[in-house]
C-alpha cells in the first residue's frame, strides 16, 4: 500500500468515525449503506473498515437482528477522531505553505520579467494564495472563469496563471498574446511546477 492509498484509507476511516460520532449525538445509528455513501466507499470496503475499527476498540457494534446493526463510538474512538483531525490539519497547513512558497516564487519571477498584472484563469481553491502573492509583489490581480474571455483581455504584461480546475477543461497552451510565461496550478499541486 503506497502513501496515497494510506491517506485515502485514513480519510475514509475518519469519515466513518465522524459519521458514527455525529449520529450518536442525534441518537440515530446510521446504516452501513449510509456510512458507505457518506464516506464515498463501497459497501464491502465499509464493512471491512467497520470490522477494523471495532477490532481497534474505536467503535462498538451491536447486532439488532440478522440484518441490522447499531454502531456507537467509544472514548478511544473520539480520541482517534481528534488525533486524526489534528494530523489532517497539520498536513493541510504544510501543503498551503508549500503552495504559497511556489506560487510566490513564480509571481516574483513574473514581476522581474516585466509583468504588471496576474490573470487567474479558471476556478481555483488556491486563488487566495495567488491574490496574496500579487499583493506582496505589487501586481494587479484579476480572475476569469472563461478562458476565451481571458484571451481577449490579455496583454504582453499579463502573467497567466491557469487554475487547477479550468472552465473549458482544456489544459493546453498559454494565452495567445499573453506574457511569455505562465503558471499551471496543477503543476504546483503535483510538485512539478515550472513557469513557462
PyMOL commands that set and color helices and strands:
alter all, ss='L'
color gray80, all
select helices_A, chain A and resi 3-25+32-39+43-55+75-112+127-137+147-153+185-190
alter helices_A, ss='H'
color red, helices_A
select strands_A, chain A and resi 59-63+69-73+117-121+140-144+158-162+182-184
alter strands_A, ss='S'
color yellow, strands_A
deselect
rebuild
show_as cartoon
